[in-house]
Amino acid sequence: MQLAKQLAIFLDNRPGTLARITAEFAMHKVNILVISISDSVDHCVLRVVVDDTDKAIHLLEEHGVLVVEREVILIEGGARPGELARMAAKLAANRINIEYTYGAVAPGAKKGLLAMRTSDNKRTIKLLNR
């Protein structure tokens, strides 16, 4: 479990937009570790954690793309039923709000990766590491 920098990238919701951004990252050897997209009618918010945040920000700003950096927690954990429920209950009992989370587990995998932002990321890490 560790703190990481997440980039919230504001993009037009059109075919090819994601392809251009991810191709730019690939061309400059920026690897995406976790990704989430939420959409609306005309725009989307692409949330990513990458292996070189500074380079990614530079590339995006160079192309006039609005990007906001936020701190999230990366949690690598067991892919068992109830893991998220256990974490959520522990945080709720300590009055910590989960603002958002996203992640994935491949079918049959033993572990998954979750990105989580809470109302108190540092305290969250302490509580979940107990």
Backbone as JSON Lines, residues from 0, in Angstrom:
{"i":0,"aa":"M","n":[0.86,-1.17,0.0],"ca":[0.0,0.0,0.0],"c":[0.9,1.23,0.0]}
{"i":1,"aa":"Q","n":[0.61,2.15,-0.92],"ca":[1.45,3.35,-1.01],"c":[0.68,4.52,-1.58]}
{"i":2,"aa":"L","n":[1.15,5.71,-1.26],"ca":[0.6,6.91,-1.86],"c":[1.15,7.05,-3.27]}
{"i":3,"aa":"A","n":[0.31,7.55,-4.16],"ca":[0.72,7.75,-5.55],"c":[0.06,9.02,-6.06]}
{"i":4,"aa":"K","n":[0.61,9.56,-7.13],"ca":[0.02,10.73,-7.77],"c":[-0.88,10.26,-8.91]}
{"i":5,"aa":"Q","n":[-2.11,10.73,-8.87],"ca":[-3.07,10.42,-9.93],"c":[-3.26,11.68,-10.77]}
{"i":6,"aa":"L","n":[-3.41,11.49,-12.05],"ca":[-3.7,12.6,-12.94],"c":[-5.16,12.51,-13.37]}
{"i":7,"aa":"A","n":[-5.89,13.59,-13.19],"ca":[-7.25,13.7,-13.72],"c":[-7.12,14.55,-14.98]}
{"i":8,"aa":"I","n":[-7.41,13.94,-16.11],"ca":[-7.2,14.57,-17.41],"c":[-8.57,14.84,-18.03]}
{"i":9,"aa":"F","n":[-8.83,16.09,-18.38],"ca":[-10.14,16.48,-18.91],"c":[-10.07,16.51,-20.43]}
{"i":10,"aa":"L","n":[-10.9,15.68,-21.06],"ca":[-10.83,15.48,-22.51],"c":[-12.19,15.61,-23.16]}
{"i":11,"aa":"D","n":[-12.19,15.9,-24.46],"ca":[-13.42,15.84,-25.24],"c":[-13.85,14.38,-25.34]}
{"i":12,"aa":"N","n":[-15.14,14.14,-25.29],"ca":[-15.68,12.79,-25.39],"c":[-15.97,12.49,-26.86]}
{"i":13,"aa":"R","n":[-14.89,12.17,-27.6],"ca":[-15.0,11.91,-29.04],"c":[-14.12,10.72,-29.4]}
{"i":14,"aa":"P","n":[-14.48,10.01,-30.46],"ca":[-13.64,8.9,-30.92],"c":[-12.22,9.38,-31.22]}
{"i":15,"aa":"G","n":[-11.24,8.63,-30.76],"ca":[-9.85,8.93,-31.05],"c":[-9.12,9.71,-29.98]}
{"i":16,"aa":"T","n":[-9.85,10.35,-29.07],"ca":[-9.2,11.16,-28.04],"c":[-8.33,10.3,-27.13]}
{"i":17,"aa":"L","n":[-8.87,9.21,-26.63],"ca":[-8.09,8.31,-25.77],"c":[-6.91,7.71,-26.54]}
{"i":18,"aa":"A","n":[-7.13,7.37,-27.8],"ca":[-6.06,6.8,-28.62],"c":[-4.89,7.78,-28.74]}
{"i":19,"aa":"R","n":[-5.18,9.06,-28.94],"ca":[-4.11,10.06,-29.08],"c":[-3.32,10.23,-27.78]}
{"i":20,"aa":"I","n":[-4.03,10.31,-26.66],"ca":[-3.36,10.5,-25.37],"c":[-2.5,9.29,-25.04]}
{"i":21,"aa":"T","n":[-3.05,8.1,-25.19],"ca":[-2.29,6.9,-24.83],"c":[-1.14,6.64,-25.8]}
{"i":22,"aa":"A","n":[-1.3,7.01,-27.06],"ca":[-0.2,6.89,-28.03],"c":[0.94,7.84,-27.66]}
{"i":23,"aa":"E","n":[0.59,9.03,-27.22],"ca":[1.6,10.01,-26.79],"c":[2.37,9.46,-25.58]}
{"i":24,"aa":"F","n":[1.64,8.9,-24.62],"ca":[2.3,8.28,-23.47],"c":[3.23,7.16,-23.93]}
{"i":25,"aa":"A","n":[2.74,6.29,-24.79],"ca":[3.54,5.16,-25.26],"c":[4.81,5.62,-25.98]}
{"i":26,"aa":"M","n":[4.66,6.63,-26.84],"ca":[5.8,7.13,-27.6],"c":[6.91,7.66,-26.68]}
{"i":27,"aa":"H","n":[6.5,8.19,-25.52],"ca":[7.47,8.75,-24.58],"c":[7.72,7.82,-23.39]}
{"i":28,"aa":"K","n":[7.33,6.55,-23.54],"ca":[7.62,5.51,-22.53],"c":[7.0,5.8,-21.17]}
{"i":29,"aa":"V","n":[5.79,6.35,-21.16],"ca":[5.04,6.55,-19.92],"c":[4.06,5.39,-19.81]}
{"i":30,"aa":"N","n":[4.21,4.59,-18.76],"ca":[3.37,3.41,-18.58],"c":[2.18,3.71,-17.67]}
{"i":31,"aa":"I","n":[0.99,3.31,-18.09],"ca":[-0.23,3.49,-17.29],"c":[-0.36,2.3,-16.34]}
{"i":32,"aa":"L","n":[-0.44,2.58,-15.03],"ca":[-0.56,1.53,-14.02],"c":[-2.02,1.23,-13.7]}
{"i":33,"aa":"V","n":[-2.85,2.27,-13.61],"ca":[-4.28,2.14,-13.32],"c":[-5.0,3.21,-14.12]}
{"i":34,"aa":"I","n":[-6.19,2.88,-14.62],"ca":[-6.93,3.83,-15.46],"c":[-8.43,3.73,-15.18]}
{"i":35,"aa":"S","n":[-9.09,4.88,-15.26],"ca":[-10.55,4.95,-15.14],"c":[-11.03,6.11,-16.0]}
{"i":36,"aa":"I","n":[-12.18,5.93,-16.62],"ca":[-12.78,7.01,-17.41],"c":[-14.23,7.18,-16.96]}
{"i":37,"aa":"S","n":[-14.6,8.43,-16.66],"ca":[-16.01,8.73,-16.42],"c":[-16.41,9.76,-17.46]}
{"i":38,"aa":"D","n":[-17.61,9.58,-17.98],"ca":[-18.02,10.42,-19.1],"c":[-19.25,11.24,-18.8]}
{"i":39,"aa":"S","n":[-19.43,12.26,-19.64],"ca":[-20.67,13.02,-19.7],"c":[-20.94,13.2,-21.18]}
{"i":40,"aa":"V","n":[-21.87,14.04,-21.52],"ca":[-22.27,14.19,-22.92],"c":[-21.12,14.63,-23.81]}
{"i":41,"aa":"D","n":[-20.39,15.67,-23.4],"ca":[-19.38,16.23,-24.3],"c":[-17.94,16.14,-23.81]}
{"i":42,"aa":"H","n":[-17.73,15.68,-22.59],"ca":[-16.36,15.55,-22.1],"c":[-16.23,14.32,-21.22]}
{"i":43,"aa":"C","n":[-14.99,13.97,-20.91],"ca":[-14.76,12.86,-19.99],"c":[-13.58,13.22,-19.09]}
{"i":44,"aa":"V","n":[-13.53,12.53,-17.96],"ca":[-12.4,12.67,-17.06],"c":[-11.67,11.33,-17.06]}
{"i":45,"aa":"L","n":[-10.44,11.37,-17.5],"ca":[-9.58,10.2,-17.53],"c":[-8.7,10.27,-16.29]}
{"i":46,"aa":"R","n":[-8.85,9.29,-15.4],"ca":[-8.0,9.24,-14.21],"c":[-6.95,8.16,-14.44]}
{"i":47,"aa":"V","n":[-5.68,8.52,-14.27],"ca":[-4.6,7.56,-14.45],"c":[-3.55,7.73,-13.37]}
{"i":48,"aa":"V","n":[-2.94,6.61,-13.03],"ca":[-1.7,6.61,-12.26],"c":[-0.67,6.05,-13.23]}
{"i":49,"aa":"V","n":[0.4,6.8,-13.42],"ca":[1.44,6.41,-14.38],"c":[2.78,6.27,-13.67]}
{"i":50,"aa":"D","n":[3.74,5.68,-14.36],"ca":[5.05,5.48,-13.75],"c":[5.96,6.7,-13.81]}
{"i":51,"aa":"D","n":[5.59,7.72,-14.56],"ca":[6.37,8.96,-14.63],"c":[5.41,10.15,-14.72]}
{"i":52,"aa":"T","n":[4.95,10.58,-13.55],"ca":[3.94,11.63,-13.46],"c":[4.42,12.94,-14.07]}
{"i":53,"aa":"D","n":[5.64,13.34,-13.76],"ca":[6.15,14.61,-14.27],"c":[6.2,14.63,-15.79]}
{"i":54,"aa":"K","n":[6.67,13.55,-16.39],"ca":[6.74,13.48,-17.85],"c":[5.34,13.52,-18.45]}
{"i":55,"aa":"A","n":[4.39,12.8,-17.84],"ca":[3.01,12.79,-18.34],"c":[2.39,14.18,-18.28]}
{"i":56,"aa":"I","n":[2.58,14.88,-17.17],"ca":[2.05,16.24,-17.04],"c":[2.64,17.14,-18.12]}
{"i":57,"aa":"H","n":[3.94,17.05,-18.31],"ca":[4.61,17.87,-19.33],"c":[4.02,17.6,-20.72]}
{"i":58,"aa":"L","n":[3.84,16.33,-21.06],"ca":[3.28,15.97,-22.37],"c":[1.87,16.52,-22.55]}
{"i":59,"aa":"L","n":[1.05,16.38,-21.51],"ca":[-0.34,16.85,-21.59],"c":[-0.39,18.37,-21.71]}
{"i":60,"aa":"E","n":[0.37,19.06,-20.88],"ca":[0.35,20.53,-20.92],"c":[0.91,21.05,-22.24]}
{"i":61,"aa":"E","n":[1.89,20.34,-22.8],"ca":[2.46,20.71,-24.09],"c":[1.39,20.7,-25.19]}
{"i":62,"aa":"H","n":[0.38,19.85,-25.02],"ca":[-0.71,19.74,-26.0],"c":[-1.97,20.5,-25.56]}
{"i":63,"aa":"G","n":[-1.84,21.34,-24.52],"ca":[-2.96,22.16,-24.08],"c":[-4.07,21.4,-23.38]}
{"i":64,"aa":"V","n":[-3.75,20.25,-22.82],"ca":[-4.75,19.42,-22.13],"c":[-4.77,19.8,-20.65]}
{"i":65,"aa":"L","n":[-5.97,20.02,-20.11],"ca":[-6.13,20.34,-18.69],"c":[-5.9,19.08,-17.86]}
{"i":66,"aa":"V","n":[-4.99,19.18,-16.9],"ca":[-4.67,18.03,-16.04],"c":[-4.55,18.52,-14.6]}
{"i":67,"aa":"V","n":[-5.11,17.74,-13.67],"ca":[-5.06,18.05,-12.25],"c":[-4.43,16.86,-11.53]}
{"i":68,"aa":"E","n":[-3.46,17.15,-10.69],"ca":[-2.76,16.1,-9.95],"c":[-3.38,15.96,-8.57]}
{"i":69,"aa":"R","n":[-3.67,14.7,-8.17],"ca":[-4.23,14.42,-6.84],"c":[-3.52,13.22,-6.25]}
{"i":70,"aa":"E","n":[-3.57,13.11,-4.96],"ca":[-2.95,11.99,-4.27],"c":[-3.99,10.88,-4.09]}
{"i":71,"aa":"V","n":[-3.6,9.65,-4.4],"ca":[-4.43,8.48,-4.17],"c":[-3.59,7.43,-3.46]}
{"i":72,"aa":"I","n":[-4.25,6.39,-3.0],"ca":[-3.57,5.25,-2.4],"c":[-3.65,4.11,-3.4]}
{"i":73,"aa":"L","n":[-2.52,3.47,-3.66],"ca":[-2.51,2.25,-4.47],"c":[-2.5,1.08,-3.51]}
{"i":74,"aa":"I","n":[-3.48,0.21,-3.66],"ca":[-3.62,-0.94,-2.78],"c":[-3.56,-2.21,-3.61]}
{"i":75,"aa":"E","n":[-2.52,-3.0,-3.38],"ca":[-2.44,-4.31,-4.02],"c":[-2.94,-5.29,-2.98]}
{"i":76,"aa":"G","n":[-3.97,-6.03,-3.32],"ca":[-4.56,-6.88,-2.31],"c":[-5.13,-8.17,-2.84]}
{"i":77,"aa":"G","n":[-5.55,-8.98,-1.9],"ca":[-6.13,-10.27,-2.22],"c":[-7.43,-10.14,-2.99]}
{"i":78,"aa":"A","n":[-7.58,-11.0,-3.97],"ca":[-8.79,-11.01,-4.8],"c":[-9.79,-12.0,-4.21]}
{"i":79,"aa":"R","n":[-10.31,-11.64,-3.04],"ca":[-11.27,-12.51,-2.35],"c":[-12.56,-11.74,-2.09]}
{"i":80,"aa":"P","n":[-13.69,-12.43,-2.1],"ca":[-14.94,-11.76,-1.77],"c":[-14.86,-11.12,-0.38]}
{"i":81,"aa":"G","n":[-15.31,-9.89,-0.28],"ca":[-15.38,-9.22,1.01],"c":[-14.2,-8.31,1.34]}
{"i":82,"aa":"E","n":[-13.14,-8.32,0.54],"ca":[-11.97,-7.48,0.85],"c":[-12.34,-6.0,0.85]}
{"i":83,"aa":"L","n":[-13.04,-5.55,-0.18],"ca":[-13.43,-4.14,-0.23],"c":[-14.42,-3.81,0.88]}
{"i":84,"aa":"A","n":[-15.34,-4.72,1.17],"ca":[-16.3,-4.51,2.25],"c":[-15.58,-4.35,3.59]}
{"i":85,"aa":"R","n":[-14.55,-5.16,3.83],"ca":[-13.77,-5.08,5.06],"c":[-13.08,-3.71,5.17]}
{"i":86,"aa":"M","n":[-12.46,-3.28,4.07],"ca":[-11.78,-1.98,4.08],"c":[-12.77,-0.84,4.29]}
{"i":87,"aa":"A","n":[-13.88,-0.88,3.56],"ca":[-14.88,0.18,3.65],"c":[-15.46,0.28,5.05]}
{"i":88,"aa":"A","n":[-15.73,-0.87,5.69],"ca":[-16.28,-0.87,7.05],"c":[-15.28,-0.29,8.04]}
{"i":89,"aa":"K","n":[-14.02,-0.66,7.9],"ca":[-12.98,-0.15,8.8],"c":[-12.85,1.37,8.66]}
{"i":90,"aa":"L","n":[-12.88,1.86,7.44],"ca":[-12.77,3.3,7.22],"c":[-14.01,4.03,7.74]}
{"i":91,"aa":"A","n":[-15.18,3.47,7.48],"ca":[-16.42,4.09,7.96],"c":[-16.44,4.17,9.49]}
{"i":92,"aa":"A","n":[-15.99,3.11,10.15],"ca":[-15.95,3.09,11.61],"c":[-15.02,4.16,12.17]}
{"i":93,"aa":"N","n":[-14.07,4.58,11.35],"ca":[-13.12,5.62,11.76],"c":[-13.43,6.97,11.1]}
{"i":94,"aa":"R","n":[-14.64,7.09,10.56],"ca":[-15.16,8.33,9.98],"c":[-14.3,8.86,8.83]}
{"i":95,"aa":"I","n":[-13.8,7.94,8.03],"ca":[-13.06,8.31,6.82],"c":[-13.94,7.99,5.62]}
{"i":96,"aa":"N","n":[-14.13,8.98,4.76],"ca":[-14.97,8.82,3.58],"c":[-14.13,8.36,2.39]}
{"i":97,"aa":"I","n":[-14.64,7.37,1.66],"ca":[-14.03,6.97,0.4],"c":[-14.63,7.88,-0.66]}
{"i":98,"aa":"E","n":[-13.81,8.77,-1.22],"ca":[-14.3,9.71,-2.23],"c":[-14.51,9.03,-3.57]}
{"i":99,"aa":"Y","n":[-13.57,8.18,-3.96],"ca":[-13.73,7.33,-5.14],"c":[-12.68,6.25,-5.13]}
{"i":100,"aa":"T","n":[-12.94,5.22,-5.91],"ca":[-12.0,4.11,-6.04],"c":[-12.2,3.46,-7.4]}
{"i":101,"aa":"Y","n":[-11.15,2.88,-7.93],"ca":[-11.23,2.14,-9.18],"c":[-10.1,1.13,-9.22]}
{"i":102,"aa":"G","n":[-10.31,0.05,-9.91],"ca":[-9.27,-0.97,-9.99],"c":[-9.77,-2.16,-10.78]}
{"i":103,"aa":"A","n":[-8.99,-3.22,-10.73],"ca":[-9.36,-4.42,-11.47],"c":[-8.66,-5.64,-10.9]}
{"i":104,"aa":"V","n":[-9.3,-6.78,-11.16],"ca":[-8.73,-8.09,-10.85],"c":[-9.01,-8.96,-12.06]}
{"i":105,"aa":"A","n":[-7.98,-9.55,-12.61],"ca":[-8.19,-10.47,-13.74],"c":[-8.84,-11.75,-13.23]}
{"i":106,"aa":"P","n":[-9.74,-12.35,-14.01],"ca":[-10.36,-13.61,-13.59],"c":[-9.29,-14.64,-13.23]}
{"i":107,"aa":"G","n":[-9.43,-15.24,-12.07],"ca":[-8.48,-16.26,-11.62],"c":[-7.23,-15.71,-10.96]}
{"i":108,"aa":"A","n":[-7.07,-14.39,-10.94],"ca":[-5.87,-13.79,-10.34],"c":[-5.95,-13.87,-8.82]}
{"i":109,"aa":"K","n":[-4.81,-13.91,-8.19],"ca":[-4.73,-13.95,-6.72],"c":[-4.74,-12.55,-6.12]}
{"i":110,"aa":"K","n":[-4.32,-11.55,-6.9],"ca":[-4.26,-10.18,-6.4],"c":[-4.83,-9.21,-7.43]}
{"i":111,"aa":"G","n":[-5.29,-8.07,-6.91],"ca":[-5.76,-7.0,-7.77],"c":[-5.1,-5.7,-7.35]}
{"i":112,"aa":"L","n":[-5.32,-4.65,-8.14],"ca":[-4.78,-3.33,-7.82],"c":[-5.94,-2.34,-7.77]}
{"i":113,"aa":"L","n":[-5.99,-1.59,-6.7],"ca":[-7.06,-0.63,-6.46],"c":[-6.43,0.74,-6.23]}
{"i":114,"aa":"A","n":[-6.98,1.76,-6.86],"ca":[-6.61,3.15,-6.56],"c":[-7.77,3.72,-5.76]}
{"i":115,"aa":"M","n":[-7.46,4.38,-4.65],"ca":[-8.51,4.9,-3.76],"c":[-8.12,6.29,-3.27]}
{"i":116,"aa":"R","n":[-9.1,7.17,-3.27],"ca":[-8.91,8.49,-2.65],"c":[-9.9,8.59,-1.51]}
{"i":117,"aa":"T","n":[-9.4,8.99,-0.35],"ca":[-10.25,9.12,0.83],"c":[-10.13,10.53,1.39]}
{"i":118,"aa":"S","n":[-10.94,10.81,2.38],"ca":[-10.88,12.12,3.04],"c":[-9.61,12.28,3.87]}
{"i":119,"aa":"D","n":[-8.88,11.19,4.12],"ca":[-7.61,11.24,4.86],"c":[-6.74,10.06,4.41]}
{"i":120,"aa":"N","n":[-6.0,10.26,3.33],"ca":[-5.22,9.16,2.74],"c":[-4.17,8.6,3.69]}
{"i":121,"aa":"K","n":[-3.46,9.45,4.41],"ca":[-2.4,8.97,5.3],"c":[-2.96,8.14,6.44]}
{"i":122,"aa":"R","n":[-4.05,8.59,7.02],"ca":[-4.69,7.83,8.1],"c":[-5.27,6.52,7.57]}
{"i":123,"aa":"T","n":[-5.8,6.56,6.36],"ca":[-6.32,5.35,5.72],"c":[-5.24,4.28,5.64]}
{"i":124,"aa":"I","n":[-4.05,4.66,5.2],"ca":[-2.95,3.69,5.09],"c":[-2.63,3.09,6.45]}
{"i":125,"aa":"K","n":[-2.56,3.92,7.48],"ca":[-2.27,3.41,8.83],"c":[-3.34,2.42,9.28]}
{"i":126,"aa":"L","n":[-4.61,2.77,9.07],"ca":[-5.7,1.9,9.51],"c":[-5.72,0.58,8.74]}
{"i":127,"aa":"L","n":[-5.53,0.64,7.44],"ca":[-5.62,-0.58,6.63],"c":[-4.39,-1.47,6.76]}
{"i":128,"aa":"N","n":[-3.29,-0.91,7.24],"ca":[-2.09,-1.72,7.46],"c":[-2.09,-2.43,8.8]}
{"i":129,"aa":"R","n":[-3.07,-2.14,9.65],"ca":[-3.15,-2.82,10.97],"c":[-3.64,-4.22,10.82]}
